[in-house]
């Protein structure tokens, strides 16, 4: 017979015993390494045993450079051999514009680098050339983009064989410098609202281009003020009809309009060109404004891939509606966003390189009666620059993935890939350019007074890059496109639709992400768990899925305001959703790059940087994770502590990590950012 005084028969004692066992189990989870990692080969040593990694910059550079490093070195070497083509610290707008044109002409005609063919057949190589040119001078990279991505790209991608045969060679060799005349004084992002008109005249077989009011003046048109001879003009195509004397509006189409005489370079009749003047930056690019007064062009100058007009004024198209034609037209121009995202990452590499090299060189204060220490030894400086260095690597692999998807799109013309590239390019362009713009100012501040010297380039790079947040789509508008696409996929999820490749994690695990977090895993704080790619990616995706679900609920709640009113009421929520999603995509591509790296030491270095990128982002939004009980207080503290320690570890190999960007001193061009003898070159510059 069981003893009535036994603890087993006491419900209170039994409950206490069970609670003790549960506590021991939870403690063991904190003390023992996690075995949940699906990538054990990526794990590094624990903090207590960590040593400085053996990073060989040349090996890391080769892994990052891919197949296009050689063409970039050709660009760098050419400009290094031509001091007359290097951009001085100070020059007038007029001098800078002429130098920029000479740089582009020399690159094409003397160095033999012909970008247009690459833009069409090998986009990765083209964007590598543009990134290298932008590293030499951001104005040069942008002017190249105007000529080949915008003017050349619009003719080649929106035109047909007759246009390619007539224009390809002369655009490629710069005989036909041109413009991309889309933006108007009153309309930028809202392209469907453009007011310039192109009315077909059946009697003369011509289109008549008109600017109906001042709001329709084409504005900020690169190459227009000085060098352009042609423009791709986006206008409303108007066909005359008996029923409507105003004509029938067929929507936005693109037209080739000569604006200057090929021989004399004089402005052609009916065309008015004004100079937009000095800008905050990019003064090597000659932005102008165009007004058209009954300018007549041949019917063949309609870029007619998606819509054509016959001799008798009949309109035909393979696409049934104005909206579908408009979407197809803009879809062919997505390369501009791809190039900006990629180039912005290139500028970030330059500024991070300058700031980190100087921070390793500059010594200030330190322990009493001991040698001064470098400013990068200070935790506050590491906090500023090391997550930024990690982000630079993350952006490199994400934009490389975007280039690969864009190249696939150009090869396959697959509708699904087109949709993926459209959304991904919008999100990455917005996210990367916004981050880079903020980072340039942080780098300037991190270099103190010497960062303020014009010769050290932070000012010019900040000013030149600033517009990257606006052209090819305002960042706030682009993030809304990403959010709209996510909501479309969310709707399909619950209506049995299919998911695209880009957002497939929603299909795979939306249910799991929307469920309550596991009360055990919310408390795991071991380093191996926090550095597990599965945990990091789950954390990013959990946040995105929660945001997506909650904003969908809010939009339904405000449905009485109408679709526009509901959207506007939830706009900040939608922007946060889009940014969260893009961060998830960036991390996923970074993790894939780490896994794919064949060299053990290089992989370990990339893993360290990837972990810092992931945990820094989680810590920056720790309030969100705490609010939904995804992270317990003890785990939040562990994330913060590990983030600081990873910043310290990255600091120890920061020199090697920026050296792997393989940017020669004649490209960074900042005395304080030189690989050696920085102070000597700096003092020589001012005359000592």
C-alpha positions as CSV (number, residue, x, y, z in Angstrom):
1,X,0.0,0.0,0.0
2,X,1.4,3.4,-1.0
3,X,2.5,5.7,1.8
4,X,0.1,8.6,2.0
5,X,3.0,10.9,3.0
6,X,4.9,10.2,-0.2
7,X,5.5,13.2,-2.5
8,X,4.1,11.3,-5.4
9,X,0.7,11.3,-3.9
10,X,0.9,15.1,-3.1
11,X,-0.5,17.1,-6.1
12,X,1.4,20.2,-5.0
13,X,4.7,18.4,-4.7
14,X,4.2,16.7,-8.0
15,X,3.5,20.0,-9.7
16,X,6.6,21.6,-8.2
17,X,8.6,18.6,-9.4
18,X,7.3,19.0,-13.0
19,X,8.1,22.7,-12.9
20,X,11.6,22.0,-11.8
21,X,12.1,19.5,-14.6
22,X,10.8,22.1,-17.1
23,X,13.2,24.7,-15.8
24,X,16.1,22.3,-16.1
25,X,15.1,21.5,-19.7
26,X,14.9,25.1,-20.6
27,X,18.2,25.9,-19.0
28,X,19.8,23.0,-20.9
29,X,18.7,24.7,-24.1
30,X,20.6,27.8,-23.2
31,X,23.7,25.9,-22.1
32,X,23.9,23.3,-24.8
33,X,24.7,24.1,-28.5
34,X,21.7,24.1,-30.7
35,X,21.5,21.1,-33.1
36,X,18.9,22.8,-35.3
37,X,21.3,24.3,-37.8
38,X,20.7,22.9,-41.3
39,X,24.1,24.2,-42.3
40,X,26.7,23.0,-39.7
41,X,29.5,23.6,-42.1
42,X,28.8,27.3,-41.9
43,X,29.2,27.5,-38.1
44,X,32.2,29.4,-36.8
45,X,34.0,29.0,-33.5
46,X,32.2,30.3,-30.4
47,X,33.0,33.7,-29.0
48,X,35.2,32.3,-26.2
49,X,37.4,30.5,-28.7
50,X,37.3,32.9,-31.7
51,X,40.5,34.0,-33.3
52,X,41.1,36.4,-36.1
53,X,40.0,34.9,-39.4
54,X,42.5,34.3,-42.1
55,X,41.0,36.3,-44.9
56,X,42.8,36.5,-48.3
57,X,41.4,39.5,-50.1
58,X,42.4,38.2,-53.6
59,X,40.4,35.0,-53.1
60,X,37.4,36.8,-51.7
61,X,37.6,39.3,-54.6
62,X,37.7,36.5,-57.2
63,X,34.6,34.9,-55.6
64,X,32.7,38.2,-55.6
65,X,33.9,39.4,-59.0
66,X,32.4,36.7,-61.1
67,X,32.9,36.8,-64.8
68,X,33.1,40.5,-65.2
69,X,36.1,41.6,-63.2
70,X,38.3,41.7,-66.3
71,X,36.1,44.3,-68.1
72,X,36.1,46.5,-65.0
73,X,39.9,46.4,-64.8
74,X,40.0,47.5,-68.4
75,X,38.0,50.5,-67.5
76,X,40.1,51.3,-64.4
77,X,43.4,50.8,-66.3
78,X,42.3,53.0,-69.2
79,X,41.5,56.0,-67.0
80,X,44.6,55.5,-65.0
81,X,46.6,55.8,-68.2
82,X,44.8,59.0,-69.1
83,X,45.4,61.7,-66.4
84,X,43.7,64.2,-68.8
85,X,40.4,62.4,-68.4
86,X,40.4,62.3,-64.6
87,X,37.9,64.5,-62.8
88,X,39.4,67.3,-60.7
89,X,38.1,68.3,-57.4
90,X,36.8,71.7,-58.6
91,X,35.4,72.6,-61.9
92,X,32.5,74.5,-63.4
93,X,29.3,72.9,-64.7
94,X,30.3,73.6,-68.3
95,X,33.8,72.1,-67.8
96,X,32.4,69.1,-66.1
97,X,29.9,68.4,-68.9
98,X,32.6,68.6,-71.6
99,X,34.9,66.4,-69.6
100,X,32.2,63.8,-69.0
101,X,31.4,63.7,-72.8
102,X,35.2,63.3,-73.6
103,X,35.4,60.5,-71.0
104,X,32.6,58.6,-72.6
105,X,33.8,59.2,-76.1
106,X,37.3,58.0,-75.1
107,X,36.0,54.9,-73.4
108,X,34.0,53.9,-76.4
109,X,36.3,55.0,-79.3
110,X,39.7,54.7,-77.8
111,X,39.4,51.9,-75.2
112,X,37.1,50.0,-77.5
113,X,34.4,49.3,-74.9
114,X,31.0,49.3,-76.8
115,X,28.3,49.1,-74.2
116,X,25.1,48.8,-76.2
117,X,25.7,45.2,-77.4
118,X,26.4,44.1,-73.9
119,X,23.2,45.9,-72.7
120,X,21.2,43.7,-75.0
121,X,23.1,40.4,-75.0
122,X,25.1,40.3,-71.7
123,X,23.5,42.7,-69.2
124,X,25.8,41.5,-66.4
125,X,28.8,42.8,-68.3
126,X,27.1,46.0,-69.2
127,X,26.2,46.8,-65.6
128,X,29.8,45.9,-64.6
129,X,31.1,48.5,-67.1
130,X,28.6,51.1,-65.8
131,X,29.6,50.4,-62.2
132,X,33.3,50.9,-63.0
133,X,32.6,54.1,-65.0
134,X,30.5,55.4,-62.0
135,X,33.4,54.6,-59.7
136,X,35.7,56.8,-61.9
137,X,33.0,59.6,-61.9
138,X,29.4,59.2,-61.0
139,X,28.4,61.6,-63.7
140,X,30.2,59.4,-66.3
141,X,28.2,56.3,-65.1
142,X,24.9,58.2,-65.3
143,X,25.7,59.7,-68.7
144,X,26.5,56.2,-70.0
145,X,23.2,55.0,-68.6
146,X,21.3,57.8,-70.3
147,X,22.9,57.0,-73.7
148,X,22.7,53.2,-73.6
149,X,20.1,52.1,-71.0
150,X,17.6,54.9,-71.6
151,X,18.0,56.3,-75.1
152,X,19.6,53.2,-76.7
153,X,17.5,50.8,-74.6
154,X,14.2,52.4,-75.5
155,X,15.0,52.3,-79.2
156,X,16.2,48.7,-79.1
157,X,13.5,47.3,-76.7
158,X,10.4,49.3,-77.7
159,X,11.2,49.5,-81.5
160,X,11.3,46.8,-84.1
161,X,13.9,45.5,-86.6
162,X,13.8,48.6,-88.7
163,X,14.8,50.7,-85.8
164,X,17.6,48.4,-84.7
165,X,19.0,48.3,-88.2
166,X,18.9,52.1,-88.5
167,X,20.1,53.2,-85.1
168,X,22.1,50.5,-83.4
169,X,25.6,51.2,-84.7
170,X,25.3,55.0,-84.4
171,X,24.0,54.9,-80.9
172,X,26.7,52.4,-79.9
173,X,29.6,54.6,-81.3
174,X,28.1,57.9,-80.0
175,X,27.3,59.3,-83.5
176,X,23.8,59.6,-82.3
177,X,23.9,60.8,-78.7
178,X,20.3,60.9,-77.4
179,X,17.9,61.6,-74.6
180,X,15.1,59.8,-72.8
181,X,12.2,62.4,-72.6
182,X,9.7,60.9,-70.2
183,X,9.5,63.1,-67.1
184,X,7.4,66.3,-67.4
185,X,7.2,69.4,-65.2
186,X,3.9,68.2,-63.7
187,X,4.4,64.5,-64.0
188,X,7.2,62.2,-62.9
189,X,6.2,58.9,-61.3
190,X,2.7,59.0,-62.8
191,X,3.7,58.2,-66.3
192,X,0.2,57.5,-67.4
193,X,-0.6,61.1,-66.6
194,X,1.9,62.5,-69.1
195,X,0.3,65.3,-71.3
196,X,2.6,65.6,-74.3
197,X,0.7,64.6,-77.4
198,X,1.6,62.9,-80.7
199,X,-1.3,63.4,-83.2
200,X,-1.3,61.3,-86.4
201,X,-1.8,63.3,-89.6
202,X,-3.1,60.9,-92.2
203,X,-2.6,63.5,-95.0
204,X,1.2,63.7,-94.6
205,X,1.8,60.3,-92.9
206,X,3.4,62.0,-90.0
207,X,3.0,62.4,-86.2
208,X,2.8,65.9,-84.9
209,X,4.4,66.3,-81.4
210,X,3.1,69.1,-79.2
211,X,3.5,70.4,-75.7
212,X,0.0,71.5,-74.9
213,X,0.8,73.5,-71.7
214,X,3.8,74.4,-69.5
215,X,3.1,71.5,-67.2
216,X,3.9,69.1,-70.1
217,X,7.4,70.5,-70.7
218,X,9.8,67.6,-70.6
219,X,12.0,68.3,-67.6
220,X,15.3,66.9,-66.2
221,X,16.1,65.3,-69.5
222,X,19.7,64.0,-69.5
223,X,21.9,64.8,-72.6
224,X,19.3,67.4,-73.7
225,X,21.0,70.7,-72.6
226,X,24.2,70.3,-74.7
227,X,25.0,67.0,-76.4
228,X,21.8,65.2,-77.5
229,X,20.8,65.0,-81.1
230,X,17.7,62.7,-80.6
231,X,15.1,62.1,-78.0
232,X,12.8,59.2,-77.2
233,X,9.7,61.2,-76.4
234,X,6.9,59.6,-74.4
235,X,3.6,61.1,-75.5
236,X,-0.2,60.3,-75.8
237,X,-0.8,58.8,-79.2
238,X,-3.9,60.6,-80.7
239,X,-5.7,59.1,-83.8
240,X,-8.1,61.3,-85.7
241,X,-11.7,59.9,-85.9
242,X,-14.9,61.1,-87.5
243,X,-16.8,60.6,-84.2
244,X,-14.5,62.7,-82.1
245,X,-12.9,65.8,-83.4
246,X,-10.4,65.7,-80.5
247,X,-9.3,62.3,-81.7
248,X,-9.0,59.0,-79.9
249,X,-6.3,58.7,-77.1
250,X,-4.5,55.3,-77.5
251,X,-2.3,55.8,-74.4
252,X,1.3,56.5,-73.9
253,X,3.7,55.5,-76.7
254,X,7.4,56.3,-77.5
255,X,8.6,58.3,-80.5
256,X,12.0,59.0,-81.9
257,X,12.3,62.8,-82.3
258,X,15.4,64.5,-83.7
259,X,16.2,67.6,-81.7
260,X,19.4,68.9,-83.2
261,X,20.9,69.0,-86.7
262,X,23.4,66.2,-87.2
263,X,25.9,68.4,-88.9
264,X,25.5,71.9,-87.4
265,X,24.2,70.7,-84.0
266,X,21.7,73.6,-84.2
267,X,18.3,73.1,-82.5
268,X,15.7,72.0,-85.1
269,X,12.6,74.1,-85.9
270,X,9.7,73.8,-83.5
271,X,11.9,72.6,-80.7
272,X,12.8,74.7,-77.7
273,X,15.6,73.6,-75.4
274,X,16.5,75.2,-72.1
275,X,19.3,74.3,-69.6
276,X,18.1,73.0,-66.2
277,X,21.2,74.6,-64.7
278,X,23.3,73.7,-61.7
279,X,22.1,70.7,-59.7
280,X,22.9,69.5,-56.2
281,X,25.2,67.0,-57.9
282,X,25.9,65.2,-61.1
283,X,26.8,68.4,-62.9
284,X,28.7,66.4,-65.5
285,X,25.3,65.4,-66.9
286,X,23.6,68.1,-69.0
287,X,20.0,68.0,-68.0
288,X,17.7,70.1,-70.0
289,X,14.0,70.9,-70.6
290,X,12.2,70.4,-74.0
291,X,9.1,72.0,-75.4
292,X,7.6,71.0,-78.8
293,X,5.7,73.2,-81.1
294,X,4.0,71.2,-83.9
295,X,7.2,69.1,-84.5
296,X,6.6,66.7,-87.4
297,X,8.2,63.2,-87.5
298,X,7.7,60.3,-89.9
299,X,5.3,57.6,-89.0
300,X,8.3,55.1,-88.9
301,X,9.6,57.1,-85.8
302,X,6.9,55.5,-83.7
303,X,8.6,52.7,-81.6
304,X,6.0,50.2,-82.6
305,X,6.8,46.9,-80.8
306,X,3.6,47.0,-78.8
307,X,1.4,49.2,-81.0
308,X,1.5,50.3,-84.6
309,X,-0.3,52.8,-86.9
310,X,-0.9,52.0,-90.5
311,X,-0.7,54.4,-93.4
312,X,-4.4,54.9,-93.3
313,X,-4.4,55.7,-89.6
314,X,-5.5,52.3,-88.3
315,X,-4.1,51.1,-84.9
316,X,-3.1,47.5,-84.3
317,X,-1.5,45.8,-81.3
318,X,-0.9,42.3,-80.0
319,X,-2.0,43.6,-76.6
320,X,-5.8,44.3,-76.2
321,X,-5.9,47.2,-73.8
322,X,-4.1,50.5,-73.0
323,X,-3.1,49.2,-69.6
324,X,-1.5,46.1,-70.9
325,X,0.4,48.1,-73.5
326,X,1.5,50.5,-70.9
327,X,2.7,47.7,-68.6
328,X,4.6,46.0,-71.4
329,X,6.3,49.3,-72.3
330,X,7.4,50.0,-68.8
331,X,8.4,46.4,-68.3
332,X,11.0,46.7,-71.1
333,X,12.5,49.7,-69.3
334,X,13.1,48.0,-66.0
335,X,16.9,47.8,-66.8
336,X,17.3,51.3,-65.6
337,X,16.2,50.4,-62.0
338,X,18.5,47.3,-62.1
339,X,21.4,49.5,-63.1
340,X,20.8,52.0,-60.4
341,X,20.5,49.4,-57.6
342,X,23.8,47.8,-58.8
343,X,25.6,51.2,-59.2
344,X,24.4,52.4,-55.8
345,X,26.0,49.4,-54.2
346,X,29.2,50.3,-56.1
347,X,29.2,53.8,-54.7
348,X,28.7,52.3,-51.2
349,X,31.8,50.2,-51.7
350,X,33.8,53.3,-52.5
351,X,32.7,55.3,-49.4
352,X,33.0,52.4,-47.0
353,X,36.5,51.7,-48.3
354,X,37.6,55.3,-47.7
355,X,36.0,55.5,-44.3
356,X,37.3,52.2,-43.0
357,X,40.9,52.7,-44.3
358,X,41.0,56.1,-42.6
359,X,39.5,54.8,-39.4
360,X,42.2,52.2,-39.2
361,X,44.9,54.9,-39.9
362,X,43.6,57.6,-37.6
363,X,44.7,57.3,-34.0
364,X,43.2,59.2,-31.1
365,X,43.3,58.9,-27.3
366,X,43.7,55.6,-25.6
367,X,44.8,54.2,-22.2
368,X,46.8,56.5,-20.0
369,X,50.6,56.7,-20.8
370,X,50.2,54.3,-23.7
371,X,50.2,54.7,-27.5
372,X,47.0,56.2,-29.0
373,X,44.6,53.7,-30.6
374,X,42.9,53.8,-34.0
375,X,39.4,55.2,-34.0
376,X,38.1,51.9,-35.3
377,X,39.1,50.3,-32.0
378,X,36.3,52.3,-30.4
379,X,33.1,50.4,-30.0
380,X,31.0,53.4,-31.1
381,X,33.0,53.5,-34.4
382,X,32.5,49.8,-35.0
383,X,28.8,50.3,-34.4
384,X,28.7,52.9,-37.1
385,X,30.8,51.2,-39.8
386,X,30.9,47.4,-39.3
387,X,27.1,46.8,-40.0
388,X,27.5,49.1,-42.9
389,X,30.4,47.0,-44.3
390,X,28.2,43.9,-43.8
391,X,25.4,45.5,-45.6
392,X,27.7,46.4,-48.5
393,X,28.5,42.7,-48.9
394,X,24.8,41.8,-48.6
395,X,23.8,44.3,-51.3
396,X,26.6,43.0,-53.6
397,X,25.1,39.5,-53.6
398,X,21.5,40.6,-53.8
399,X,22.1,42.9,-56.7
400,X,24.1,40.2,-58.4
401,X,21.1,38.0,-58.1
402,X,18.9,40.7,-59.6
403,X,21.3,41.0,-62.5
404,X,21.0,37.2,-63.0
405,X,17.2,37.4,-63.0
406,X,17.3,40.3,-65.4
407,X,19.5,38.4,-67.8
408,X,17.2,35.4,-67.6
409,X,14.3,37.7,-68.3
410,X,16.0,39.1,-71.4
411,X,16.7,35.6,-72.7
412,X,13.4,33.9,-71.9
413,X,10.8,36.7,-72.0
414,X,8.9,34.5,-69.5
415,X,6.0,36.5,-68.1
416,X,6.6,35.1,-64.6
417,X,10.3,36.1,-64.6
418,X,9.3,39.6,-66.0
419,X,6.9,40.0,-63.0
420,X,9.6,38.9,-60.5
421,X,12.2,41.3,-61.9
422,X,9.8,44.2,-61.9
423,X,9.0,43.8,-58.2
424,X,12.5,42.8,-57.2
425,X,14.2,45.7,-59.0
426,X,11.7,48.2,-57.5
427,X,12.4,47.0,-54.0
428,X,16.1,46.7,-54.3
429,X,16.5,50.0,-56.0
430,X,14.5,51.7,-53.3
431,X,16.2,49.9,-50.4
432,X,19.8,50.0,-51.5
433,X,19.7,53.7,-52.6
434,X,18.1,54.9,-49.4
435,X,20.6,53.0,-47.3
436,X,23.6,54.2,-49.3
437,X,22.4,57.8,-49.1
438,X,22.3,57.6,-45.3
439,X,25.6,55.7,-45.1
440,X,27.6,58.4,-47.1
441,X,26.7,61.0,-44.4
442,X,27.6,58.6,-41.6
443,X,31.0,57.8,-43.3
444,X,31.7,61.5,-43.6
445,X,31.0,62.1,-39.9
446,X,33.1,59.0,-39.0
447,X,36.1,60.7,-40.7
448,X,35.8,63.9,-38.7
449,X,37.1,67.1,-40.1
450,X,39.1,65.4,-42.9
451,X,35.9,63.8,-44.2
452,X,34.8,67.4,-44.9
453,X,37.6,68.1,-47.3
454,X,36.3,68.0,-50.9
455,X,39.3,66.0,-52.0
456,X,38.3,63.1,-49.8
457,X,35.1,62.9,-51.9
458,X,32.3,62.3,-49.4
459,X,30.6,65.6,-50.3
460,X,30.7,65.0,-54.1
461,X,29.6,61.3,-53.7
462,X,26.8,62.3,-51.4
463,X,25.6,65.0,-53.8
464,X,26.0,62.8,-56.9
465,X,24.3,59.8,-55.4
466,X,21.4,61.7,-53.7
467,X,19.2,61.7,-56.9
468,X,19.5,57.9,-57.1
469,X,16.6,57.9,-54.6
470,X,14.4,59.7,-57.0
471,X,15.1,59.0,-60.7
472,X,13.9,55.7,-62.3
473,X,11.1,55.8,-59.8
474,X,10.7,57.6,-56.5
475,X,11.6,55.2,-53.7
476,X,8.4,55.7,-51.8
477,X,6.4,54.9,-55.0
478,X,8.6,51.9,-55.7
479,X,8.1,50.4,-52.2
480,X,4.3,50.7,-52.7
481,X,4.7,48.6,-55.9
482,X,6.4,45.9,-53.8
483,X,3.7,46.1,-51.2
484,X,1.0,45.9,-53.8
485,X,2.6,42.8,-55.3
486,X,2.8,41.1,-51.9
487,X,-0.8,41.8,-51.2
488,X,-1.7,40.3,-54.6
489,X,0.2,37.1,-53.7
490,X,-1.4,37.1,-50.2
491,X,-4.9,37.3,-51.9
492,X,-4.0,34.4,-54.2
493,X,-2.8,32.4,-51.2
494,X,-6.2,32.4,-49.7
495,X,-8.0,32.0,-53.0
496,X,-6.1,29.0,-54.3
497,X,-3.9,30.9,-56.7
498,X,-0.3,30.3,-57.6
499,X,2.8,32.0,-56.1
500,X,5.7,33.4,-58.0
501,X,9.3,32.3,-57.4
502,X,10.2,35.5,-55.6
503,X,7.6,35.2,-52.8
504,X,7.5,31.5,-52.5
505,X,8.3,31.5,-48.8
506,X,4.8,32.7,-48.2
507,X,3.3,29.7,-50.0
508,X,5.6,27.3,-48.1
509,X,5.1,28.6,-44.6
510,X,2.6,31.4,-44.2
511,X,0.6,29.3,-41.8
512,X,3.6,28.6,-39.6
513,X,4.6,32.3,-39.6
514,X,1.2,33.5,-38.5
515,X,0.9,31.0,-35.6
516,X,2.0,31.8,-32.1
517,X,5.8,31.6,-31.6
518,X,7.2,28.5,-29.9
519,X,7.6,29.5,-26.2
520,X,10.8,27.5,-26.0
521,X,12.6,28.8,-29.1
522,X,11.7,32.4,-28.2
523,X,14.1,31.9,-25.3
524,X,17.0,30.2,-27.0
525,X,20.0,32.5,-26.7
526,X,23.0,30.3,-27.5
527,X,25.4,31.6,-30.1
528,X,25.1,28.6,-32.4
529,X,21.3,29.2,-32.5
530,X,21.5,32.9,-33.1
531,X,24.0,32.3,-35.9
532,X,22.0,29.6,-37.5
533,X,20.8,30.8,-40.9
534,X,17.5,29.0,-40.4
535,X,16.7,31.1,-37.3
536,X,17.8,34.4,-39.0
537,X,15.8,33.8,-42.1
538,X,12.8,32.6,-40.1
539,X,12.9,35.8,-38.0
540,X,13.0,38.0,-41.1
541,X,10.2,36.1,-42.8
542,X,8.1,35.9,-39.6
543,X,8.1,39.7,-39.4
544,X,7.2,40.1,-43.1
545,X,4.3,37.6,-42.8
546,X,2.9,39.3,-39.7
547,X,3.1,42.7,-41.4
548,X,1.5,41.3,-44.5
549,X,-1.4,39.7,-42.6
550,X,-2.0,42.7,-40.4
551,X,-2.0,45.3,-43.2
552,X,-4.4,43.1,-45.2
553,X,-6.7,43.1,-42.2
554,X,-6.4,46.9,-41.8
555,X,-7.1,47.5,-45.5
556,X,-10.3,45.5,-45.2
557,X,-11.2,47.4,-42.1
558,X,-10.9,50.8,-44.0
559,X,-12.7,49.6,-47.1
560,X,-15.5,52.1,-46.5
561,X,-12.9,54.8,-47.5
562,X,-12.5,53.4,-51.0
563,X,-9.4,51.7,-52.3
564,X,-7.3,54.9,-52.5
565,X,-8.5,56.1,-49.0
566,X,-7.8,52.8,-47.4
567,X,-4.4,52.5,-49.0
568,X,-3.4,56.0,-47.9
569,X,-4.6,55.3,-44.4
570,X,-2.3,52.3,-44.2
571,X,0.6,53.8,-46.2
572,X,3.3,53.8,-43.6
573,X,2.4,50.2,-42.7
574,X,2.7,49.2,-46.4
575,X,6.1,50.8,-46.7
576,X,7.4,49.0,-43.6
577,X,6.1,45.7,-45.1
578,X,7.9,46.3,-48.4
579,X,11.2,47.1,-46.6
580,X,10.8,44.0,-44.4
581,X,10.3,41.8,-47.4
582,X,13.3,43.2,-49.3
583,X,15.5,42.7,-46.2
584,X,14.3,39.0,-46.3
585,X,15.3,38.6,-49.9
586,X,18.7,40.2,-49.3
587,X,19.4,37.9,-46.4
588,X,18.3,34.8,-48.4
589,X,20.7,35.7,-51.2
590,X,23.5,36.4,-48.8
591,X,23.1,33.0,-47.1
592,X,23.1,31.3,-50.5
593,X,26.3,33.1,-51.4
594,X,27.9,31.9,-48.2
595,X,26.8,28.3,-48.8
596,X,28.1,28.3,-52.4
597,X,31.6,29.6,-51.5
598,X,34.1,26.8,-52.2
599,X,37.0,28.1,-50.1
600,X,36.8,27.4,-46.4
601,X,38.5,30.6,-45.1
602,X,36.5,32.8,-47.5
603,X,33.3,31.1,-46.5
604,X,34.1,31.7,-42.9
605,X,34.6,35.4,-43.5
606,X,31.4,35.7,-45.4
607,X,29.5,33.8,-42.7
608,X,30.8,36.2,-40.1
609,X,29.7,39.2,-42.2
610,X,26.3,37.6,-43.0
611,X,25.6,37.0,-39.3
612,X,26.3,40.6,-38.5
613,X,24.0,41.8,-41.2
614,X,21.2,39.5,-40.0
615,X,21.5,40.1,-36.3
616,X,22.0,43.9,-36.6
617,X,18.8,44.1,-38.6
618,X,16.9,42.0,-36.0
619,X,18.3,44.1,-33.2
620,X,17.4,47.4,-35.0
621,X,13.7,46.2,-35.0
622,X,13.8,44.3,-31.7
623,X,10.7,46.2,-30.5
624,X,8.6,44.5,-33.2
625,X,9.9,41.1,-32.3
626,X,9.3,41.8,-28.6
627,X,5.8,43.1,-29.2
628,X,4.7,39.8,-30.9
629,X,6.6,37.6,-28.3
630,X,8.9,36.2,-31.0
631,X,11.9,37.1,-28.8
632,X,12.0,36.9,-25.1
633,X,13.9,39.6,-23.1
634,X,16.9,37.3,-22.4
635,X,17.1,36.5,-26.0
636,X,16.9,40.1,-27.0
637,X,19.9,40.9,-24.7
638,X,21.8,38.0,-26.2
639,X,21.2,39.3,-29.7
640,X,22.5,42.7,-28.8
641,X,25.5,41.3,-27.1
642,X,26.4,39.1,-30.0
643,X,25.9,41.9,-32.5
644,X,28.4,44.0,-30.7
645,X,30.9,41.1,-30.5
646,X,30.4,40.3,-34.2
647,X,31.1,44.0,-35.0
648,X,34.4,43.6,-33.1
649,X,35.3,40.4,-35.0
650,X,34.5,42.1,-38.3
651,X,36.7,45.0,-37.3
652,X,39.6,42.7,-37.0
653,X,39.4,41.8,-40.7
654,X,37.9,45.1,-41.9
655,X,41.1,46.0,-43.9
656,X,41.0,42.7,-45.8
657,X,37.2,42.9,-46.4
658,X,37.5,46.4,-48.0
659,X,40.6,45.3,-49.9
660,X,38.5,42.5,-51.5
661,X,36.4,45.2,-53.2
662,X,39.6,45.6,-55.3
663,X,39.2,49.4,-55.8
664,X,42.6,50.9,-56.8
665,X,43.7,54.2,-55.2
666,X,43.3,55.9,-58.5
667,X,39.6,55.0,-58.4
668,X,38.8,55.8,-54.8
669,X,40.8,59.0,-55.3
670,X,40.6,60.1,-51.7
671,X,44.0,60.7,-50.0
672,X,42.7,59.5,-46.6
673,X,41.4,56.4,-48.2
674,X,44.7,55.2,-49.8
675,X,46.1,51.8,-49.0
676,X,49.3,53.4,-47.9
677,X,51.0,56.7,-47.2
678,X,47.6,58.4,-46.9
679,X,48.8,61.4,-44.8
680,X,51.7,62.1,-47.2
681,X,49.4,62.3,-50.2
682,X,47.0,64.4,-48.2
683,X,49.6,67.0,-47.2
684,X,51.1,67.0,-50.7
685,X,47.6,67.8,-52.1
686,X,47.5,71.1,-50.2
687,X,51.0,72.1,-51.0
688,X,53.4,70.8,-48.3
